[in-house]
């Protein structure tokens, strides 16, 4: 008797028949093989390096040196655990969707959309804020004789988006060079600042005796540790964007995990050196409100030293590196969400040079408008941090769900510690999310409002128009079909 063969049940349809045609995807293709390991490591550091030059020090006003030190350590642990979890998922699902693609596979369309939207909030608002900081730097350095910063914002978006439109390989090489300058300056700064290090300056902020658990180490009490979480994130914010380069990477299953781990290691070292050297040289009280803490740490009688001036120019390089790389990340996240139908599909069209030109131009125009009209970089960065913490919680949860639900899934790279590692990242991400309300309630509420509008759009419109043959949707459909086939076999 002939053996009967059965066809696996098809997954539920999520799009019309022509949505995933070859022509549709051909118009939405990126240039493959453009990013090697070194460029990916540079990309991971570039996302973050501007945070070493400024921003983190405002945490001293919330937690003092001790509170911020604990916050930096915990946020460093969160990012390290999350990167290990993302590295595993990137080796399984190497697509331009990055974290959104991982959440789509684990948590379904709603989980994918909510994660992708949170990431997009981060990568649209952060460049807008950084463009403001670049403008302030240019004015303070008296470059080009400018007395107004908006031409600087415009120049940043026009020039750097233009480089991205030229090609991803050229863009990543430019980013790598600028990032190298910024990192070298941080190392030179640390070497110089440590020559004037005084441990007594670490705890020179006046103690608030009314705060619970207050001491010279924790001048604002135990709650100051929690309030410092968002500022501890500044040393690492953005490194999770490396998987967004998956479709433009050589051998992504092997390259991405190594690049992510190496970039995170570099960032941990830079955070330790920068935090200790600057606070020990300049004093926690003097740096807690400084717009340019590294330069302030090197001042003599209120005047910057020669090394301070060098660091000041290098800070501009760091801002440019982060601005440039975050534009890249935002365009790839928008591209992936649009290609799969979560956002208007025309936004995922690519040019002859395989660059998502509308994915670069549309968020760039939005970010420039926000920068030029609001002028509030701190507010926009706090909104970006809020979006980031939501995405971290959902991405870490995705790793836990995939490990539990699909234990036999082929994993070229496996997270050390497994779900314990991702669970640690999840708990810390939730704590950081709540901490954003302690720092800036207005920013958190604005982010929630944007999130609610996006969720309404998805619920009422785009979730009925997803593209079945987009890579992230194909992965999810395959998983659904395999799960249904397993259930059928168990029933028999």
C-alpha positions in Angstrom: 0.0 0.0 0.0 1.4 3.4 -1.0 2.4 5.7 1.8 0.0 8.6 2.1 1.6 12.1 2.0 0.0 15.0 3.6 0.3 18.7 2.9 1.0 20.9 5.9 -1.9 23.2 6.6 -1.3 26.7 5.3 -1.1 29.6 7.7 -3.9 32.2 7.9 -3.7 34.7 5.0 -2.4 38.1 6.1 -2.3 39.9 2.7 -3.8 39.9 -0.8 -2.3 37.7 -3.4 -0.1 40.3 -5.1 1.3 41.9 -2.0 4.4 39.6 -1.9 5.1 39.4 -5.6 8.6 39.3 -6.9 8.2 42.8 -8.4 7.0 44.2 -5.1 10.1 42.9 -3.2 12.5 43.7 -6.0 11.6 47.4 -5.6 12.3 47.1 -1.9 15.7 45.4 -1.8 18.8 46.6 0.1 22.4 46.2 -1.0 23.6 42.9 0.4 27.1 42.2 1.7 28.0 45.9 2.2 28.8 45.6 5.9 31.6 43.5 7.3 32.5 42.8 11.0 34.6 45.9 11.5 32.0 48.3 10.1 29.3 46.7 12.2 31.4 47.1 15.4 31.9 50.8 14.4 28.1 51.1 13.8 27.3 49.8 17.3 29.8 52.2 18.9 28.7 55.1 16.7 25.1 54.8 17.9 26.2 55.5 21.4 29.4 57.5 21.5 27.8 61.0 21.8 26.4 59.9 25.1 29.9 59.7 26.6 30.4 63.4 25.9 27.3 64.8 27.5 23.9 64.0 29.0 24.9 61.2 31.4 26.2 63.8 33.9 22.6 65.1 34.6 22.1 61.9 36.5 24.4 63.3 39.2 21.7 65.8 40.0 19.3 62.9 40.6 21.4 60.3 42.3 24.8 61.8 43.1 28.0 59.8 42.2 26.9 56.7 44.1 23.4 56.7 42.7 24.5 57.2 39.2 27.3 54.7 39.5 24.8 52.0 40.6 22.5 53.0 37.8 25.2 52.8 35.2 26.2 49.4 36.5 22.6 48.1 36.3 21.9 49.6 32.9 25.2 48.2 31.7 24.0 44.8 32.9 20.7 45.3 31.2 22.3 46.2 27.8 24.8 43.3 28.1 22.0 40.8 28.8 19.8 42.3 26.1 22.5 42.3 23.5 23.3 38.6 24.2 19.6 37.8 23.7 19.3 39.9 20.5 22.4 38.3 19.2 20.7 34.9 19.3 17.6 36.1 17.7 19.6 38.0 15.0 21.3 34.7 14.1 17.9 33.1 13.7 16.1 35.9 11.9 18.7 38.1 10.1 16.4 40.7 8.6 16.3 44.5 8.4 13.4 44.4 10.9 15.8 43.8 13.8 13.9 43.8 17.1 10.5 44.3 15.4 11.1 41.0 13.5 12.0 39.1 16.6 8.9 40.3 18.4 6.8 39.6 15.3 7.9 35.9 15.4 7.5 35.6 19.2 4.5 37.9 20.0 2.5 38.1 16.9 1.6 41.1 14.7 0.6 43.3 17.6 3.9 42.5 19.4 5.9 43.2 16.3 4.1 46.5 15.6 4.4 47.8 19.2 8.1 46.9 19.3 8.8 48.4 15.9 6.9 51.6 16.8 8.8 52.0 20.1 12.1 51.6 18.2 11.0 54.1 15.6 10.2 56.7 18.2 13.7 56.3 19.6 15.4 56.5 16.2 13.4 59.5 14.9 13.5 61.6 18.1 17.1 61.0 19.0 18.6 62.5 15.8 16.4 65.5 16.1 17.8 66.1 19.7 21.3 65.5 18.6 21.1 67.9 15.7 20.2 70.6 18.4 23.3 69.6 20.4 25.4 69.9 17.2 24.1 73.3 16.6 24.9 74.4 20.2 28.4 73.0 19.8 29.0 74.9 16.5 27.8 78.1 18.1 29.9 77.7 21.2 33.0 77.0 19.1 32.3 80.0 16.9 32.5 77.9 13.8 31.5 79.5 10.5 30.5 82.7 12.3 27.0 81.4 12.9 24.8 83.1 15.5 21.7 80.9 14.8 21.7 77.2 14.9 18.9 76.2 12.5 21.1 76.3 9.4 23.3 73.8 11.2 20.3 71.5 11.7 19.4 71.8 8.1 23.0 71.2 6.9 23.2 68.1 9.1 20.1 66.5 7.7 20.9 67.5 4.1 24.6 66.4 4.0 24.3 63.3 6.1 21.1 62.0 4.5 22.8 62.6 1.2 25.7 60.4 2.2 23.2 57.6 3.1 21.5 58.0 -0.2 24.9 57.6 -1.9 25.2 54.0 -0.5 25.3 52.0 2.7 29.0 51.0 2.3 30.1 54.6 1.9 27.8 55.7 4.8 29.2 53.1 7.2 32.8 53.8 6.3 32.2 57.6 7.0 30.6 56.7 10.3 33.5 54.4 11.2 36.1 57.2 10.6 34.2 59.8 12.6 33.6 57.3 15.4 37.3 56.4 15.6 38.1 60.1 16.1 35.6 60.4 18.9 36.8 57.2 20.7 40.4 58.2 20.4 39.5 61.6 22.0 37.7 59.8 24.9 40.8 57.7 25.6 43.1 60.8 25.5 40.7 62.7 27.8 40.6 59.8 30.3 44.4 59.7 30.4 44.6 63.4 31.0 41.8 63.6 33.5 43.2 60.7 35.6 46.3 62.8 36.3 44.1 65.2 38.3 41.9 62.5 39.9 40.8 63.1 43.5 38.5 60.6 45.1 37.1 63.3 47.4 35.5 65.0 44.5 33.3 62.1 43.8 31.0 62.7 46.8 31.1 66.5 47.0 27.3 67.0 46.4 25.4 68.2 49.5 23.4 65.5 51.2 19.6 65.7 51.3 19.0 64.6 54.9 15.3 64.2 54.2 15.8 61.5 51.5 15.5 57.9 52.7 18.9 56.2 52.8 20.8 59.5 52.1 24.6 59.6 52.6 27.6 61.2 51.0 27.6 58.2 48.6 23.9 58.6 47.9 23.1 62.3 48.5 19.6 61.9 47.2 18.8 58.6 48.9 18.0 55.2 47.5 15.3 56.6 45.2 18.1 58.6 43.5 19.5 55.3 42.1 16.2 54.6 40.3 15.8 58.2 39.1 19.3 57.9 37.6 18.4 54.9 35.4 17.6 57.0 32.2 20.9 58.8 32.5 22.9 55.6 33.0 21.4 54.4 29.7 23.1 57.2 27.9 26.4 55.3 27.9 24.7 52.5 25.9 21.5 53.8 24.2 21.3 52.6 20.6 23.7 49.7 20.5 20.7 47.4 20.1 20.3 48.8 16.5 23.1 46.7 15.1 20.8 43.9 13.9 19.0 46.5 11.6 22.0 46.0 9.3 21.3 42.3 8.9 20.2 42.3 5.2 23.3 44.4 4.3 25.8 42.2 6.2 28.1 39.5 5.0 27.2 36.2 6.7 24.8 37.9 9.3 24.2 34.7 11.4 27.9 34.6 12.4 28.9 38.3 12.0 26.1 40.0 13.9 26.6 38.3 17.3 30.3 38.9 17.3 30.0 42.5 16.3 27.3 43.2 18.9 29.3 41.7 21.7 32.5 43.5 20.7 30.7 46.9 20.4 29.1 46.4 23.8 32.4 45.5 25.4 34.0 48.7 24.0 31.1 50.8 25.3 31.4 49.3 28.8 35.1 50.2 28.9 34.4 53.8 27.6 31.6 54.2 30.2 33.8 53.2 33.1 36.7 55.4 32.0 34.7 58.5 31.1 32.5 58.4 34.2 35.3 57.9 36.7 37.9 60.2 35.1 35.5 63.1 34.5 33.8 63.0 38.0 37.1 62.5 39.8 38.8 65.4 38.0 36.0 67.9 37.9 33.9 66.9 40.9 30.3 65.6 40.9 28.8 69.0 42.0 30.5 70.9 39.3 29.5 68.5 36.6 25.9 67.8 37.5 24.5 70.7 35.5 27.3 71.1 32.9 26.3 71.1 29.2 29.8 69.9 28.3 31.0 67.8 31.3 34.3 66.6 29.9 35.5 70.1 29.1 34.3 71.3 32.5 36.3 68.5 34.1 39.5 69.8 32.5 39.0 73.5 33.4 41.6 75.4 35.3 40.2 78.4 37.2 37.1 78.4 35.0 39.0 78.3 31.8 39.3 75.3 29.5 42.8 73.7 29.0 44.4 72.8 25.7 43.2 69.2 26.2 39.7 70.6 27.0 39.6 72.4 23.7 40.6 69.3 21.8 37.9 67.3 23.6 35.4 70.0 22.8 36.0 69.5 19.0 36.1 65.8 19.5 32.7 66.0 21.2 31.4 67.5 17.9 32.7 64.4 16.1 31.0 62.1 18.6 27.7 63.9 18.1 28.1 63.6 14.3 28.8 59.9 14.6 25.7 59.2 16.6 23.5 61.5 14.5 24.7 59.8 11.3 24.2 56.2 12.6 20.8 56.9 14.2 19.6 58.2 10.8 20.7 54.9 9.3 18.9 52.9 12.1 15.7 54.9 11.7 15.6 54.4 8.0 16.0 50.6 8.2 13.4 50.3 10.9 10.9 52.3 8.9 11.9 50.4 5.7 11.2 47.0 7.4 7.8 48.1 8.9 6.7 49.6 5.6 7.8 46.6 3.5 5.7 44.3 5.6 2.6 46.7 5.5 2.6 47.9 9.1 3.2 51.4 7.8 2.4 52.9 4.3 4.2 50.6 1.8 5.6 53.4 -0.4 8.0 54.3 2.4 10.0 51.1 1.7 10.8 51.8 -1.9 14.6 51.7 -2.6 16.7 53.6 -5.2 19.0 52.3 -7.8 21.8 52.3 -5.2 19.5 50.2 -3.0 19.0 52.9 -0.4 15.5 53.3 1.1 15.2 56.9 0.0 11.8 57.7 1.4 12.8 55.9 4.6 15.6 58.4 4.9 13.9 61.6 3.7 10.5 61.4 5.5 11.8 60.8 9.1 14.7 63.3 8.3 12.2 66.0 7.4 10.1 65.2 10.5 13.2 65.3 12.8 14.4 68.6 11.3 11.0 70.2 11.7 10.9 69.1 15.4 14.4 70.4 16.0 13.8 73.7 14.3 10.4 74.4 15.9 10.8 73.1 19.4 14.5 73.6 20.2 14.0 71.3 23.2 16.6 68.6 22.9 16.2 67.3 26.4 12.5 66.7 25.9 13.0 64.8 22.7 15.8 62.6 24.1 13.5 61.8 27.1 10.8 60.7 24.7 13.3 58.6 22.8 14.4 57.0 26.0 10.8 56.1 26.8 10.4 54.4 23.5 13.6 52.6 23.9 12.7 51.1 27.3 9.4 49.8 25.9 11.3 48.1 23.0 13.8 46.6 25.4 11.2 45.0 27.5 9.4 43.6 24.5 12.5 42.3 22.8 13.7 40.6 26.0 10.3 39.0 26.4 10.5 37.8 22.8 13.7 35.9 23.5 12.0 34.2 26.5 8.9 33.3 24.5 10.9 31.9 21.6 13.1 29.8 23.9 10.0 28.4 25.6 7.8 27.9 22.5 10.4 26.9 20.0 13.2 25.1 21.9 14.2 23.1 18.8 14.6 26.2 16.5 18.0 26.2 14.8 20.2 28.7 16.7 23.7 29.4 15.2 24.4 31.4 18.3 22.9 30.8 21.8 22.6 33.3 24.6 24.9 32.6 27.6 22.6 31.9 30.5 19.5 31.4 28.3 16.2 32.8 29.6 17.9 33.9 32.9 19.9 36.4 30.9 16.9 37.8 28.9 14.7 37.8 32.1 17.3 40.0 33.8 17.2 42.4 30.9 13.3 42.3 30.9 13.1 43.2 34.6 15.7 46.0 34.4 14.0 47.4 31.2 10.6 47.6 33.1 12.3 49.4 36.0 13.9 51.8 33.5 10.6 52.4 31.9 9.0 53.4 35.2 12.0 55.6 36.0 11.3 57.8 33.0 8.2 59.0 34.8 10.5 60.1 37.7 12.6 62.2 35.4 10.2 63.7 32.9 6.4 63.0 33.1 5.7 65.3 30.2 8.0 63.4 27.8 6.6 60.0 29.0 3.0 61.2 28.4 3.8 62.6 24.9 5.4 59.3 24.0 2.3 57.4 25.2 0.2 59.7 23.1 2.2 59.0 20.0 2.1 55.3 20.8 -1.7 55.4 21.2 -2.2 57.1 17.8 0.1 54.6 16.1 -1.8 51.7 17.8 -5.1 53.0 16.5 -3.7 53.2 13.0 -2.6 49.6 13.2 -5.8 48.4 14.8 -8.1 50.1 12.3 -6.1 49.9 9.1 -2.7 48.3 8.6 -3.1 45.0 10.4 -5.6 44.0 7.7 -3.0 44.8 5.0 0.1 43.0 6.0 2.4 41.7 3.3 2.6 37.9 3.5 5.9 37.5 1.6 7.9 40.1 3.6 10.7 38.3 5.3 9.4 38.9 8.9 5.9 37.7 7.9 7.3 34.6 6.1 9.2 33.6 9.2 6.1 34.0 11.3 3.9 32.1 8.8 6.4 29.2 8.6 6.4 29.0 12.4 2.5 29.0 12.4 2.4 26.2 9.8 5.0 24.1 11.7 3.1 24.5 14.9 -0.2 23.5 13.3 1.4 20.5 11.7 2.8 19.4 15.1 -0.6 19.7 16.6 -2.1 17.6 13.8 0.5 14.9 14.4 -0.1 14.9 18.1 -3.9 14.6 17.6 -3.3 11.5 15.3 
